[in-house]
Amino acid sequence: MGENNSGSEVPANQTIYINNLNEKIKLDELKKSLLAVFSQFGKILDVLAFKTLKHKGQAWLVFEDVSSATKAIQQMQGFPFYDKPMRIQYAKTKSDVIAKADGTFVPRERRKRHEDKGKKRKEQHDVSQAGMGVNPAYAGAYGAAPPLSQIPYPGGVKLPEAPAPPNNILFVQNLPQDTTPMMLQMLFCQYPGFKEVRMVETKPGIAFVEFGDEMQSTVAMQALQGFKMTPQNSMLITYAKK
């Protein structure tokens, strides 16, 4: 029980601990960006980050398996995330994370007895509503039915009849409604020639990404084609029409 893993002698496990994160980023955006950048390594079960001073600039990501966590540590170590290099290691224990998560929900204990009566019915209702996630905003990411805001507008996304010819600007579709330009920049800036991301406020779910030339945009397109921002949203990338 009182097992204490000190220093760097932390055994490999499916939870990774990240620090040196940019503290100016809003918590919600930070979690979504981490989800977007790290989901390329495997299924993420939970993202934990807290507002308290003690936990600022830190986050925990729980992967479904250890190999995903290992890949994430190897490939993202020192990655410039919001202009600060990430420091990543295995979390001391999975329960460490869960304990910290529970620590932020103190009032729940006091409410618990009061709610026990209607709990069974409420739990079933909550599961279908919130998809087991701590934060209902994440329900879409954790396998529940997507909230209405994520269901494509009538007619869905229409593919252009004839693919546009190669272009240094990419047209990205099928993004989650709450995608921010910074989240896309994180993904596309890994490829040479990246210039900028442009999003259209009136049309959530689409973006334009500009590269230096057609060769560079093609490399990024092939690498990120079908990239899952959430389990429901696979990126659809085509060349922008000239």
Backbone hydrogen bonds in HBPLUS format (Angstrom, degrees):
<---DONOR---> <-ACCEPTOR-->    atom                        ^
c    i                          cat <-CA-CA->   ^        H-A-AA   ^      H-
h    n   atom  resd res      DA  || num        DHA   H-A  angle D-A-AA Bond
n    s   type  num  typ     dist DA aas  dist angle  dist       angle   num
A0009-GLU N   A0006-SER O   3.21 MM   3  6.06 150.1  2.31 142.7 144.9     1
A0063-PHE N   A0014-GLN O   2.82 MM  49  5.16 170.6  1.83 152.5 151.2     2
A0091-ALA N   A0015-THR O   2.84 MM  76  5.46 175.6  1.85 138.4 138.0     3
A0016-ILE N   A0061-LEU O   2.90 MM  45  5.35 159.7  1.94 151.9 155.4     4
A0061-LEU N   A0016-ILE O   2.99 MM  45  5.35 157.3  2.04 146.2 153.5     5
A0017-TYR N   A0089-GLN O   2.66 MM  72  5.36 171.2  1.67 163.7 167.0     6
A0089-GLN N   A0017-TYR O   2.95 MM  72  5.36 152.2  2.03 148.8 157.7     7
A0018-ILE N   A0059-ALA O   2.83 MM  41  5.22 173.0  1.84 162.2 162.5     8
A0059-ALA N   A0018-ILE O   2.88 MM  41  5.22 147.3  1.99 148.5 152.9     9
A0019-ASN N   A0087-ARG O   2.85 MM  68  5.30 158.6  1.89 149.9 157.2    10
A0087-ARG N   A0019-ASN O   3.09 MM  68  5.30 158.8  2.14 151.1 148.5    11
A0021-LEU N   A0057-GLY O   3.01 MM  36  4.27 167.9  2.03 127.9 125.3    12
A0030-LEU N   A0026-LYS O   2.86 MM   4  6.07 159.3  1.90 158.6 165.7    13
A0031-LYS N   A0027-LEU O   2.96 MM   4  6.21 164.6  1.98 156.2 158.8    14
A0032-LYS N   A0028-ASP O   3.07 MM   4  6.30 165.7  2.09 148.6 152.6    15
A0033-SER N   A0029-GLU O   2.84 MM   4  5.98 157.9  1.89 150.8 157.0    16
A0034-LEU N   A0030-LEU O   2.91 MM   4  6.13 159.9  1.95 151.8 157.3    17
A0035-LEU N   A0031-LYS O   2.92 MM   4  6.13 159.7  1.97 149.5 155.4    18
A0036-ALA N   A0032-LYS O   2.89 MM   4  6.11 157.1  1.94 145.5 151.8    19
A0037-VAL N   A0033-SER O   2.90 MM   4  6.11 163.3  1.92 153.4 157.1    20
A0038-PHE N   A0034-LEU O   2.85 MM   4  5.84 163.8  1.88 152.8 157.6    21
A0039-SER N   A0035-LEU O   3.04 MM   4  5.68 139.3  2.21 141.8 148.1    22
A0041-PHE N   A0038-PHE O   3.02 MM   3  5.88 170.9  2.03 126.7 129.6    23
A0042-GLY N   A0039-SER O   3.42 MM   3  5.44 154.5  2.49 100.2 106.8    24
A0064-GLU N   A0043-LYS O   2.90 MM  21  5.61 140.8  2.05 164.5 164.1    25
A0045-LEU N   A0062-VAL O   2.62 MM  17  5.41 149.4  1.71 158.2 169.1    26
A0046-ASP N   A0062-VAL O   3.37 MM  16  5.08 152.2  2.46 131.1 134.0    27
A0062-VAL N   A0046-ASP O   2.86 MM  16  5.08 170.9  1.87 150.5 153.4    28
A0048-LEU N   A0060-TRP O   2.79 MM  12  5.02 171.1  1.80 155.5 158.1    29
A0060-TRP N   A0048-LEU O   2.80 MM  12  5.02 156.0  1.86 145.8 153.3    30
A0055-HIS N   A0052-THR O   3.00 MM   3  5.48 136.0  2.20 109.0 120.4    31
A0056-LYS N   A0053-LEU O   3.20 MM   3  5.21 167.9  2.22 106.5 110.0    32
A0058-GLN N   A0055-HIS O   3.25 MM   3  5.64 135.9  2.46 139.4 134.7    33
A0070-THR N   A0066-VAL O   2.89 MM   4  6.22 157.7  1.94 157.3 163.9    34
A0071-LYS N   A0067-SER O   2.99 MM   4  6.20 163.4  2.01 147.3 151.2    35
A0072-ALA N   A0068-SER O   2.94 MM   4  6.15 160.7  1.98 149.9 155.4    36
A0073-ILE N   A0069-ALA O   3.00 MM   4  6.26 156.5  2.05 148.7 154.3    37
A0074-GLN N   A0070-THR O   3.00 MM   4  6.26 167.5  2.01 154.6 157.8    38
A0075-GLN N   A0071-LYS O   2.89 MM   4  6.02 168.5  1.91 157.4 160.4    39
A0076-MET N   A0072-ALA O   2.91 MM   4  5.64 150.9  2.00 143.4 150.4    40
A0079-PHE N   A0076-MET O   2.91 MM   3  5.08 163.2  1.94 132.3 130.0    41
A0078-GLY N   A0086-MET O   2.87 MM   8  4.68 144.6  1.99 140.6 145.7    42
A0081-PHE N   A0079-PHE O   2.91 MM   2  5.84 107.4  2.45 119.0 103.0    43
A0086-MET N   A0079-PHE O   3.04 MM   7  5.50 152.0  2.12 131.0 137.2    44
A0081-PHE N   A0084-LYS O   2.94 MM   3  5.31 147.0  2.05 139.9 132.5    45
A0084-LYS N   A0081-PHE O   3.11 MM   3  5.31 159.6  2.15 108.4 114.7    46
A0096-ASP N   A0093-THR O   3.19 MM   3  5.12 129.1  2.46  92.8 105.8    47
A0097-VAL N   A0094-LYS O   3.06 MM   3  5.46 121.1  2.42 104.8 117.2    48
A0098-ILE N   A0094-LYS O   3.20 MM   4  6.62 163.6  2.22 150.4 154.4    49
A0099-ALA N   A0095-SER O   2.71 MM   4  5.87 160.1  1.75 153.1 158.7    50
A0100-LYS N   A0096-ASP O   2.96 MM   4  6.22 157.6  2.01 145.2 151.6    51
A0101-ALA N   A0097-VAL O   2.78 MM   4  6.10 154.3  1.85 150.9 159.2    52
A0102-ASP N   A0098-ILE O   2.77 MM   4  6.06 162.2  1.81 152.8 157.2    53
A0103-GLY N   A0099-ALA O   2.84 MM   4  6.04 146.4  1.96 144.8 154.7    54
A0104-THR N   A0101-ALA O   3.08 MM   3  5.59 151.3  2.16 108.6 116.8    55
A0105-PHE N   A0102-ASP O   2.83 MM   3  5.27 161.0  1.87 116.0 122.5    56
A0108-ARG N   A0105-PHE O   3.03 MM   3  5.69 147.9  2.13 118.6 127.4    57
A0109-GLU N   A0106-VAL O   3.09 MM   3  6.05 142.9  2.24 131.2 135.8    58
A0110-ARG N   A0107-PRO O   3.03 MM   3  5.33 115.9  2.46 103.2 118.2    59
A0111-ARG N   A0107-PRO O   3.06 MM   4  6.37 153.5  2.13 154.2 162.3    60
A0112-LYS N   A0108-ARG O   2.86 MM   4  5.85 132.2  2.09 144.3 157.7    61
A0112-LYS N   A0109-GLU O   3.20 MM   3  5.04 131.0  2.45  90.7 104.0    62
A0114-HIS N   A0111-ARG O   3.01 MM   3  5.38 111.9  2.50 107.8 123.9    63
A0115-GLU N   A0111-ARG O   3.03 MM   4  6.29 142.6  2.18 151.9 163.4    64
A0115-GLU N   A0112-LYS O   2.95 MM   3  5.24 125.5  2.26 100.9 115.4    65
A0116-ASP N   A0112-LYS O   2.98 MM   4  6.07 124.1  2.30 149.8 165.4    66
A0116-ASP N   A0113-ARG O   3.28 MM   3  5.25 146.0  2.41  97.0 106.6    67
A0119-LYS N   A0116-ASP O   3.16 MM   3  4.84 158.1  2.21 101.3 106.5    68
A0122-LYS N   A0118-GLY O   3.02 MM   4  6.07 163.3  2.05 153.1 158.2    69
A0123-GLU N   A0119-LYS O   2.67 MM   4  5.81 158.7  1.72 162.1 166.7    70
A0124-GLN N   A0120-LYS O   3.25 MM   4  6.58 166.3  2.27 153.7 155.4    71
A0125-HIS N   A0121-ARG O   3.11 MM   4  6.38 157.9  2.16 147.8 154.5    72
A0126-ASP N   A0122-LYS O   2.70 MM   4  5.97 159.6  1.74 155.5 161.6    73
A0127-VAL N   A0123-GLU O   2.86 MM   4  6.09 159.6  1.90 156.2 160.5    74
A0128-SER N   A0124-GLN O   3.34 MM   4  6.60 165.4  2.37 145.6 148.1    75
A0129-GLN N   A0125-HIS O   2.96 MM   4  6.18 146.7  2.07 144.1 154.7    76
A0130-ALA N   A0126-ASP O   2.58 MM   4  5.57 177.4  1.58 163.6 164.3    77
A0131-GLY N   A0127-VAL O   2.93 MM   4  5.12 136.3  2.12 135.0 139.0    78
A0133-GLY N   A0130-ALA O   3.21 MM   3  6.07 145.1  2.33 131.8 131.7    79
A0138-TYR N   A0135-ASN O   2.69 MM   3  5.55 161.5  1.72 129.9 136.1    80
A0139-ALA N   A0136-PRO O   2.95 MM   3  5.08 166.5  1.97 110.7 115.0    81
A0141-ALA N   A0138-TYR O   2.66 MM   3  5.25 128.1  1.92 117.5 132.4    82
A0142-TYR N   A0138-TYR O   3.26 MM   4  6.60 133.3  2.49 149.4 161.4    83
A0142-TYR N   A0139-ALA O   2.98 MM   3  5.30 141.6  2.14 106.2 117.5    84
A0150-GLN N   A0147-PRO O   2.74 MM   3  5.58 157.7  1.79 126.5 133.5    85
A0151-ILE N   A0148-LEU O   3.02 MM   3  5.37 159.0  2.06 112.1 118.8    86
A0156-GLY N   A0153-TYR O   2.81 MM   3  5.57 148.8  1.90 151.5 160.1    87
A0211-PHE N   A0168-ASN O   2.85 MM  43  5.23 152.6  1.93 145.9 155.1    88
A0240-ALA N   A0169-ILE O   2.88 MM  71  5.58 173.6  1.89 147.0 145.0    89
A0170-LEU N   A0209-VAL O   2.78 MM  39  5.09 169.4  1.79 149.5 150.8    90
A0209-VAL N   A0170-LEU O   2.94 MM  39  5.09 155.8  2.00 136.5 144.2    91
A0171-PHE N   A0238-THR O   2.67 MM  67  5.24 176.8  1.68 157.6 158.8    92
A0238-THR N   A0171-PHE O   2.93 MM  67  5.24 163.9  1.96 149.6 154.9    93
A0172-VAL N   A0207-ALA O   2.79 MM  35  5.12 175.8  1.79 159.4 160.2    94
A0207-ALA N   A0172-VAL O   2.91 MM  35  5.12 144.2  2.04 143.1 149.0    95
A0173-GLN N   A0236-LEU O   2.75 MM  63  5.01 160.8  1.78 146.6 153.4    96
A0236-LEU N   A0173-GLN O   3.10 MM  63  5.01 164.7  2.12 136.2 136.3    97
A0175-LEU N   A0205-GLY O   3.09 MM  30  4.28 174.4  2.10 122.5 122.0    98
A0179-THR N   A0176-PRO O   3.12 MM   3  5.57 158.0  2.17 125.3 123.4    99
A0183-MET N   A0180-THR O   3.03 MM   3  5.32 124.2  2.35 104.5 117.9   100
A0184-LEU N   A0180-THR O   3.33 MM   4  6.78 156.2  2.39 152.8 158.6   101
A0185-GLN N   A0181-PRO O   2.83 MM   4  6.08 155.2  1.89 151.1 159.3   102
A0186-MET N   A0182-MET O   2.98 MM   4  6.20 153.7  2.05 146.8 152.5   103
A0187-LEU N   A0184-LEU O   3.04 MM   3  5.21 119.8  2.41  98.2 112.6   104
A0188-PHE N   A0184-LEU O   2.89 MM   4  6.16 173.5  1.89 165.7 166.1   105
A0189-CYS N   A0185-GLN O   2.79 MM   4  5.51 153.7  1.86 150.5 155.0   106
A0191-TYR N   A0188-PHE O   3.08 MM   3  5.85 169.9  2.09 122.2 125.3   107
A0212-GLY N   A0193-GLY O   2.82 MM  19  4.83 129.8  2.07 120.9 136.7   108
A0195-LYS N   A0210-GLU O   2.80 MM  15  5.39 153.0  1.87 159.7 153.0   109
A0196-GLU N   A0210-GLU O   3.37 MM  14  5.34 149.8  2.46 125.0 133.1   110
A0210-GLU N   A0196-GLU O   2.81 MM  14  5.34 164.8  1.83 161.8 166.0   111
A0198-ARG N   A0208-PHE O   2.67 MM  10  5.05 164.4  1.70 159.6 162.7   112
A0208-PHE N   A0198-ARG O   2.75 MM  10  5.05 165.9  1.77 155.7 160.6   113
A0203-LYS N   A0200-VAL O   2.89 MM   3  5.33 149.5  1.98 112.9 122.9   114
A0217-SER N   A0213-ASP O   3.08 MM   4  6.41 159.5  2.13 152.3 158.5   115
A0218-THR N   A0214-GLU O   2.91 MM   4  6.00 150.0  2.00 143.6 151.7   116
A0219-VAL N   A0215-MET O   3.11 MM   4  6.44 155.1  2.18 148.9 154.4   117
A0220-ALA N   A0216-GLN O   3.22 MM   4  6.51 165.4  2.25 149.6 152.6   118
A0221-MET N   A0217-SER O   2.86 MM   4  6.04 154.7  1.92 145.4 153.4   119
A0222-GLN N   A0218-THR O   2.92 MM   4  6.14 166.2  1.94 154.4 156.9   120
A0223-ALA N   A0219-VAL O   3.02 MM   4  6.21 155.1  2.08 146.1 153.3   121
A0224-LEU N   A0220-ALA O   2.96 MM   4  6.08 157.1  2.01 152.5 157.2   122
A0225-GLN N   A0221-MET O   2.88 MM   4  5.57 121.8  2.22 146.3 156.7   123
A0227-PHE N   A0224-LEU O   2.90 MM   3  5.13 159.2  1.94 135.4 132.5   124
A0226-GLY N   A0235-MET O   2.89 MM   9  4.72 141.5  2.04 142.0 147.1   125
A0235-MET N   A0227-PHE O   2.80 MM   8  5.23 171.4  1.81 141.9 143.7   126
A0229-MET N   A0233-ASN O   2.91 MM   4  5.63 143.6  2.04 172.9 172.5   127
A0233-ASN N   A0230-THR O   3.01 MM   3  5.10 136.3  2.21 103.3 115.8   128
